[in-house]
C-alpha cells in the first residue's frame, strides 16, 4: 500500500515538473521565430537572441537599489520603508502623524478620537526634538528646504547643504551666528559645489538675513570646514539665463564661446561671473538675430543694465574679428 502511494506521489511530482518545464520552455521561446529569449537586466528587457525581437519591456527589478559586497554591508544597508535622508533632523526615521483628523478611509474622526490624536501629535513632536541641538537642526533644515525650493535647486543640493550644516553644528561653529545665516551660507556653498550656482543677490532675496551677513558667514564656514568650493564659472549661469529668456541652443552655445574666449584673453579677471554671463547671453542673442533687451536680461540675471553694457563691450572687444 505504502509503495503504491509512493509511486503515485512520484508520478504526480514528475507530471508537475514536466508541466512547469513546458511552461518555462514556452516563456523562453520567441513568438516570432521560436528562438531563445534572453533577459537584458541592464535595460529591463527580454530579447530574442536570434531575431532581436523585444518580447517584454520595462520589466520590474524587484531587488534592492543598493549593492553589498559582504554580510556586514548587507546588514547595514538592508531596510524597510523610505531611505534615510540628511534633509530631515531625524534622517526620516521617526513617525509622522498627519494633521488631518481623518481615518484611513477619509472619514472624519469623532471628538474623543480627535482629542487623542492631538495629544499623540504633541508628545510625538516632543520626542522628535528632545534637546536644543535637535530643535536647532529642525529649524535650520526647514530653512534650507524652503530656500532651495524657492531657488529651484535639485535634491542633491539640499542633501549637500544639510550635510554641511550638520558638520558646522558638530564642530560648534554656530555660537555668535544666526541659524538663518549659517543655513543660507550652506545653501549658497552647496549650489556652487554642485555646479548650479546662484548669485548672492538671488540667495539674499529668499533669505531672512542681509547679504553682508551671508557673505561673512559663508567665508567663515568654508574656511573652518575646509570646503573645496571652486570659483564660480560664468558658463554655469548661461543655461539658466538662456532658458528664462527662451533663447535657442545656438545662442546658448554662442554665449559660452564668448565666455571661453574672454577667459583666454583674461577679461574675466576681477569681474562678477553673473555680470559676464548676462552680458554674454545678451551679446549672443544679438549675434544670432534673436530678440531680447538689456532690461529683460537684467531682470533675469538680477543685475543692472549698466553692468551688462560694460561687460558686453569688453566681451566683443575680446572676440577675434569683432569691434565694439
MOTA-V148622 format. One record per residue. RES is the residue in one small letter. PHI is phi as a letter, one per 30 degrees, with the letter a starting at -180 (* if undefined). BURIAL is # if it has 16 or more other C-alpha atoms within 10 Angstrom, else .. D_FIRST is the distance of its C-alpha to the first C-alpha in whole Angstrom. Layout:
BEGIN
RES:PHI:BURIAL:D_FIRST  RES:PHI:BURIAL:D_FIRST
END
This chain:
BEGIN
x:*:.:0  x:d:.:4  x:d:.:5  x:d:.:5  x:d:.:6  x:d:.:9  x:d:.:10  x:d:.:11  x:d:.:12  x:d:.:14  x:d:.:15  x:d:.:17  x:d:.:18  x:d:.:20  x:d:.:21  x:d:.:23  x:d:.:24  x:d:.:26  x:d:.:27  x:d:.:29  x:d:.:30  x:d:.:32  x:d:.:33  x:d:.:35  x:d:.:36  x:d:.:38  x:d:.:39  x:d:#:41  x:c:#:42  x:d:#:46  x:d:.:46  x:d:.:50  x:b:.:49  x:i:.:45  x:d:#:46  x:d:#:45  x:c:#:45  x:c:#:46  x:c:#:47  x:c:.:51  x:d:.:50  x:d:.:54  x:c:.:55  x:i:.:51  x:b:#:51  x:c:#:48  x:b:#:50  x:d:#:49  x:d:.:50  x:c:.:51  x:c:.:54  x:i:.:54  x:d:#:53  x:d:#:52  x:d:#:49  x:b:.:49  x:b:.:52  x:h:.:52  x:d:.:49  x:d:.:48  x:d:.:48  x:d:.:46  x:d:.:47  x:d:.:50  x:d:.:53  x:c:.:54  x:c:.:53  x:b:.:52  x:c:.:52  x:a:.:51  x:d:.:49  x:d:.:52  x:d:.:54  x:d:.:50  x:d:.:50  x:d:.:54  x:c:.:54  x:d:.:50  x:a:.:51  x:b:.:50  x:j:.:53  x:d:.:56  x:d:.:58  x:d:.:61  x:b:.:64  x:d:#:67  x:d:#:69  x:c:#:68  x:d:#:69  x:c:#:66  x:i:.:64  x:i:.:62  x:c:.:60  x:c:.:61  x:c:.:60  x:c:.:63  x:c:.:63  x:d:.:64  x:d:.:68  x:d:.:67  x:d:#:66  x:b:.:63  x:d:.:59  x:d:.:56  x:c:.:57  x:i:.:61  x:d:.:62  x:d:.:65  x:d:.:64  x:d:.:65  x:d:.:69  x:d:.:67  x:d:.:64  x:d:.:67  x:d:.:69  x:d:.:66  x:d:#:65  x:d:.:69  x:d:.:68  x:d:.:65  x:d:#:67  x:d:.:70  x:d:.:68  x:d:.:66  x:d:.:69  x:d:.:70  x:d:.:67  x:d:#:67  x:b:#:71  x:d:.:71  x:b:.:74  x:d:.:78  x:d:.:76  x:d:.:73  x:d:.:76  x:e:.:78  x:d:#:75  x:d:#:74  x:d:.:77  x:d:#:78  x:d:#:74  x:d:#:75  x:d:#:79  x:d:#:77  x:d:#:75  x:d:.:78  x:d:#:80  x:d:#:77  x:d:.:76  x:d:.:80  x:c:.:81  x:i:.:77  x:d:#:76  x:d:.:73  x:d:.:70  x:d:.:70  x:d:#:74  x:d:#:73  x:d:#:70  x:d:#:73  x:d:#:76  x:d:#:73  x:d:#:73  x:d:#:76  x:d:#:77  x:d:#:74  x:d:.:76  x:d:#:79  x:d:#:78  x:d:.:77  x:c:.:80  x:h:.:82  x:c:#:84  x:d:#:84  x:e:.:87  x:i:.:90  x:b:.:88  x:d:.:87  x:d:#:83  x:d:#:84  x:d:#:86  x:d:#:84  x:d:#:81  x:d:#:83  x:d:#:84  x:d:#:80  x:d:#:80  x:d:#:83  x:d:#:82  x:d:#:78  x:d:#:79  x:d:#:82  x:d:#:79  x:d:.:76  x:i:#:79  x:b:#:80  x:d:#:83  x:b:#:85  x:d:#:88  x:e:#:90  x:d:.:91  x:d:#:88  x:d:#:86  x:d:#:89  x:d:.:89  x:c:#:86  x:c:#:86  x:c:.:88  x:b:#:90  x:d:.:93  x:d:#:93  x:d:.:95  x:d:#:93  x:d:#:90  x:d:#:91  x:d:.:92  x:d:#:89  x:d:#:87  x:d:.:89  x:d:.:89  x:d:#:85  x:d:#:85  x:d:.:87  x:d:.:85  x:c:.:82  x:h:.:83  x:d:.:81  x:c:.:81  x:c:.:83  x:d:.:85  x:e:.:88  x:d:#:87  x:c:#:87  x:e:#:89  x:d:#:87  x:d:#:84  x:d:#:86  x:e:#:86  x:e:#:83  x:d:.:83  x:d:#:87  x:d:#:86  x:d:.:83  x:d:.:85  x:d:#:88  x:h:.:86  x:d:#:87  x:d:.:86  x:d:.:84  x:d:.:87  x:d:#:89  x:d:#:87  x:d:#:87  x:d:#:91  x:d:#:91  x:d:#:89  x:d:#:91  x:d:#:94  x:d:#:93  x:d:#:91  x:d:#:95  x:d:#:96  x:d:.:94  x:d:.:96  x:d:.:99  x:i:.:99  x:d:#:100  x:d:#:97  x:d:.:98  x:i:.:99  x:c:.:98  x:d:.:95  x:d:#:92  x:d:#:92  x:d:#:95  x:d:#:95  x:d:#:92  x:d:#:93  x:d:#:96  x:d:#:94  x:d:#:92  x:d:#:95  x:d:#:97  x:d:#:94  x:d:#:94  x:d:.:98  x:d:.:97  x:c:.:94  x:h:.:96  x:c:.:94  x:d:.:96  x:a:#:95  x:b:.:98  x:d:#:99  x:d:.:98  x:d:.:95  x:d:#:94  x:d:#:96  x:d:.:94  x:d:#:90  x:d:#:91  x:h:.:93  x:b:#:96  x:d:.:100  x:d:#:101  x:d:.:104  x:d:#:101  x:d:#:100  x:d:#:103  x:d:.:104  x:d:#:101  x:e:#:101  x:d:#:104  x:d:#:103  x:d:#:100  x:d:#:102  x:d:.:104  x:d:#:102  x:d:#:100  x:d:.:101  x:i:.:104  x:c:.:104  x:b:.:107  x:d:.:107
END
